[in-house]
Amino acid sequence: MDTKLADQENPGLSKIVGRNIRTIIELRQQAARQQTREDRAADAITGFSGSMLFVYLHCGWFALWVVLNTGWFGLKPFDPFPYGLLTMVVSLEAIFLSTLVLITQNRLTAEAEHRADLDLHVGLLAEHELTRVLVMLEAIHKKLDIAEEASNELQDLEMETRPEDVLAEIARLQRSATTADGQAVGGTPAEEPPCGLAGAPPCGLASGSDESDRAARAAHQ
């Protein structure tokens, strides 16, 4: 029944959109089938450790551990304060959980890089197709003698965009911005504000260096 419903077309969507949705689902299912047992176990443990049930279980575990080691119920404490055994167990648990999280994160990063490569390929293909369409439209304009405004923008759009050139330009602009920020942080000698403003000497009074020069000239004379 579910297969029949999945095979039916949604009248509210075009066939292309439905085909793309099915393709995405098939790719995700294929990636799930390619996972090893270790990957599935890491995903299951990571998913459980990221749930509120995991938090509730640990709160109950810690509370029970503390109560049993207080001696309130006539039981001999097996891990008295400061609970060294509990600290060791929790530390080992944190080590294994962090490792499993890193395993899952590495797998998700690899899948994200694969999708990014696919997006880049589709974007470059779309850019190439649009460039060819602009060239063909300009040829049709010339063939039909259709008047158009002279503009360099159309010529810029008709240029083929190469990703290595774009990346090199981005890197160049980032270096320029970093250099400009470094110079701004390093600072240049600030100009002395005009007289009469805040932080400036009153108008008509010379600075200390000017008074010293005048005194030196007067003594020389």
VOMIKOL-917670 format. One record per residue: residue in three letters; x, y, z of N, C-alpha, C, O in turn. Coordinates in steps of 0.2 Angstrom, whole numbers, plus 5000, padded with zeros to 4 digits. Layout:
! residues N
AlaXYZXYZXYZXYZ...
This chain:
! residues 221
Met500449945000500050005000500450065000500350114996Asp501050065004501450125004501850134998501950194996Thr502050074995502350084988501950114983502150154979Lys501250094983500850124978500750194979500650234974Leu500650214986500550284987501250324985501150384982Ala501850294986502450324984502450334976502750384974Asp502250284973502250284965501750334962501850364957Gln501250354966500750404963501050474963501450494967Glu500850514958501150574957500650624961500050614961Asn501050674964500650724968500450774962500850804959Pro499750794962499550834957499750914958499750954954Gly499950924964500150994966500851004965501151064965Leu501250954962501950964961502050944954501750894951Ser502550974951502750954944503150884944503350864949Lys503150854938503550784938504250794940504550744943Ile504550844938505250854939505450864946505850834949Val504950904950505050904957504950844961505350824965Gly504450804959504350734962504950694960505150654965Arg505250694954505850654953506450674957506850634959Asn506550734958507150764962507050734969507550724972Ile506450744972506350724979506450644979506850624984Arg506250604975506350534975507150514974507350474977Thr507450554970508150544969508550564976509050524977Ile508350614979508650634985508550574991509050564994Ile507950554991507850504996508250434994508450404999Glu508250424988508650364986509350364987509750324990Leu509650424987510350444988510450434996510950404998Arg510050455000510050455007510050385009510450355014Gln509550345006509450275008510150235006510350185009Gln510350255000511050214998511550235003511950185004Ala511650295005512150315010512050275016512550255019Ala511450265018511250225024511450155024511750125028Arg511350125018511550055017512250045016512449985018Gln512650095015513350085014513750095021514350085022Gln513350105026513650115033513850045036513449995035Thr514350045039514549985043514249975049513850025051Arg514349915053513949905059514249955064513849985068Glu514949975064515250025068514850085067514750125072Asp514750105061514450175060513750175063513550225066Arg513350125062512650125064512650125072512250155075Ala513150085075513150085082513350155085513150175090Ala513850185082514050255084513450305083513350345087Asp513150295077512550345077512050335082511750385084Ala511850265083511350255088511550285095511150315099Ile512150265097512450295104512450365104512250395109Thr512650395099512650475098511950505099511850555102Gly511550475095510850495095510550485102510150535104Phe510650435106510350425112510750475117510350495122Ser511350485117511750525121511550595120511650645125Gly511250615115510950685113510250695115509950745113Ser509950645119509250655120509150675128509650665132Met508550695129508350715136508350645141508450655147Leu508150595138508150535141508850515144508850495150Phe509350525141510050515143510150565149510550545154Val509950625149510050675154509650645161509950645166Tyr509050625160508650605165508950535169508950535175Leu509150495164509450435167510150445171510250415176His510450495169511150515172510950555179511250545184Cys510450595179510250625185509950575190510150575196Gly509550525188509350475193509950435195510050415201Trp510450415191511050375192511450415198511650385203Phe511550475196512050515201511650525208511950515213Ala511050535208510650545214510650475218510750475224Leu510550425215510550355218511250345221511250315226Trp511750355217512450345219512550385225512850355230Val512350445226512550485231512150465238512450465243Val511550445237511150425242511350355245511450345251Leu511550315241511850245243512550255247512650215251Asn512850305245513550315249513550365254514050385257Thr512950385257512850425263512750385269512850405274Gly512550315268512450275274511850285277511750265283Trp511350315274510650335277510250275278509850265283Phe510350225274509950165274510250105278510150045277Gly510850115282511150065285511650025280511949975283Leu511750055274512250015270512850045270512950105271Lys513350005270514050025270514250065263514150035258Pro514450125264514650165258515250125254515750115257Phe515150105247515650075243516050135240516550115237Asp515750195239516150245236516050315240515650355238Pro516350315246516150375250516450445246516750445242Phe516150495249516350565247517150565247517450545252Pro517450595242517150635236517050595230517050615224Tyr516850525231516550485225517050475220516950495214Gly517650445222518150435217518050385211518150395205Leu517650335213517450285208516950315203517050305197Leu516450355206516050385201516350435196516250435190Thr516850475199517250515195517550475189517650505183Met517850425191518250385186517750355181517950355175Val517250325183516750305178516450355173516450345167Val516350415176516050465172516550495167516450515161Ser517150495169517750515165517850465159517950485153Leu517850405160517850355155517250355150517350355144Glu516650365153516050375149516150435144515950435138Ala516450495147516550555143517050545137516950565132Ile517550505139518050485133517750445128517850465122Phe517350395129517050355124516550395120516450385114Leu516150435124515550475120515850525116515650535110Ser516450555118516750605113517050575107517050605102Thr517350515108517550475102517050455098517150465091Leu516450435100515950415096515650475092515450475086Val515550535096515350595093515850615087515550635082Leu516450605088516950625083516850575077516950605071Ile516750515078516650465072516050485068516050485062Thr515550505072514950525068515050585064514750595059Gln515350635068515450705065515950695058515850725053Asn516450645059516850635053516450615047516550635041Arg515950565048515550535043515150585040515050595034Leu514850625044514350685042514750735038514450765033Thr515350745040515750795036515950775029515950805025Ala516050705029516250675022515650685018515650695012Glu515050665021514450675017514250745015514050755009Ala514450795019514350865017514750885012514550925007Glu515350865012515850875007515650845000515750884995His515350785000515150754994514550794991514550814985Arg514050824996513550864993513750934991513550954986Ala514250954994514551024992514851014985514851064981Asp515250964984515550944977514950944972515050974966Leu514450914973513850904969513550974968513350984962Asp513451014973513151084972513651124967513351164963Leu514251114968514751154964514751134957514751174953His514651064956514651044949513951074946513951094940Val513451064949512751094947512851164945512551194940Gly513151204950513151274949513551294943513451344939Leu514151264942514551274936514251254930514251294925Leu513851204930513451184924512951234922512851254917Ala512551254927512051304926512351374924512051404919Glu512951394927513251454924513451444917513451494913His513751384915513951374908513351384903513451414898Glu512851354906512251354901511951424900511751444895Leu511951454906511651524905512151574901511851614897Thr512751564901513251594897513051584890513051624886Arg512951514888512851494881512151524879512151544873Val511651534884511051564882511151634880510851654875Leu511551674884511651744883511951754876511751794872Val512451714874512751714868512351704862512351734857Met511851654863511351634858510851694857510651714852Leu510651724863510151774862510451844859510151874855Glu511151854860511451904857511551894849511451944845Ala511651834847511651814840511051824837510951844831Ile510451804841509751814838509651884837509351904832His509851934842509752004841510052034835509752064831Lys510652004834511052034828510752004822510752044817Lys510551944822510251914816509551954814509451964808Leu509151974819508552004818508552084818508052114817Asp509152104818509352174818508852214824508552264822Ile508852184830508552214835509052264839509552244841Ala508752324839509252374842509252364850508752354853Glu509852374853509952364860510452414862510852444859Glu510352434869510852484871511552454872511652394874Ala512052494870512752474871512952474878512852524882Ser513152414881513252414888513852354888513852304885Asn514252364893514752324894514552264899514952214900Glu513952274902513752224907513552154903513752104906Leu513252164897513152104893513752064892513852004892Gln514252104890514952064888515252034894515551984894Asp515152064900515452034906515051974908515351924910Leu514351974907513951914908514151854904514051794905Glu514351874898514451824893515151794894515351734891Met515551814898516251784900516151724904515751724908Glu516551674902516551614905516851624912517451644913Thr516551604918516751604924517151544926516851494926Arg517751554928518151494930518251494938518351544941Pro518051444941518051444948518751454951518851484957Glu519351434948519951454951520151524951520451554955Asp519851564945519951634945519551664951519751714954Val518951644952518551674958518851664964518851704969Leu519151604966519451584972520051624973520251654978Ala520451634967521051684968520851754969521251784973Glu520351774967520151844968519851854975520051904978Ile519551804978519351804985519851804989519951844994Ala520351764988520951764992521351824992521651844997Arg521451854986521751924985521451974989521752014993Leu520751974989520352034993520452015000520452065004Gln520451955002520451945009521151965012521251985017Arg521651945008522351975010522352045011522652075015Ser522052085006522052155006521752185012521952225015Ala521152145014520752175019521152155026521152195030Thr521452105026521852085032522452135033522652155038Thr522752155027523352195028523152265030523452305034Ala522552285027522252355029522052355037522152405040Asp521752295039521552295046522252295050522252325056Gly522752265048523352265052523652335052523952355058Gln523652365047523952435047523452485052523752525055Ala522852475052522352515056522552495063522452545067Val522652435065522752415072523452445074523552465079Gly523952435069524652465071524552535072524952565077Gly524152565068524052645069524652685066525152665065Thr524452745064524852795061524852855066524352865069Pro525352895066525352955070524752995069524553015064Ala524353005074523753045074523853115073524353145076Glu523553145069523653225068523353255074522853235077Glu523653315076523453355081522853395080522853425074Pro522353385084521753425082521853495082522253525085Pro521353535078521453605078521353635085521053605089Cys521653695085521653725092520853745094520453765089Gly520753745100520053765102519653705103519153705106Leu519853645100519353585101519653545107520153565110Ala519153495109519353455115519953415114520053385108Gly520453425119521053385118521653425115522153405114Ala521453485112521953525109522153585113521753615117Pro522753615112522953675116522553735114522253735108Pro522453785118522053845116522353875110522953875110Cys521953915107522153955101522654005104522454035109Gly523154025100523654075102524254055106524654095107Leu524153985109524753965113525153915109524853875105Ala525753915109526253875106526353815110526253815116Ser526453755106526653695110527353695113527653745112Gly527453645117528153645121528753645116529253685118Ser528653615111529253615106529353675103529953705102Asp528853715101528853785098529153835103529653875101Glu528953825109529253875114530053865115530353905116Ser530253795115530953785116531353805110531853835111Asp531053805104531353825098531453905098531953935097Arg530953935100530954015101531554035106531854075105Ala531553995112531954015117532754005115533154045116Ala532853945111533453935108533753985103534254005103Arg533254015099533454065094533554135098534054165096Ala533154145103533354205107533954205110534354255111Ala534154145113534854145116535454145111535954175113His535254125105535854125100535954205098536454225097Gln535354235098535454305096535754345101535854405100
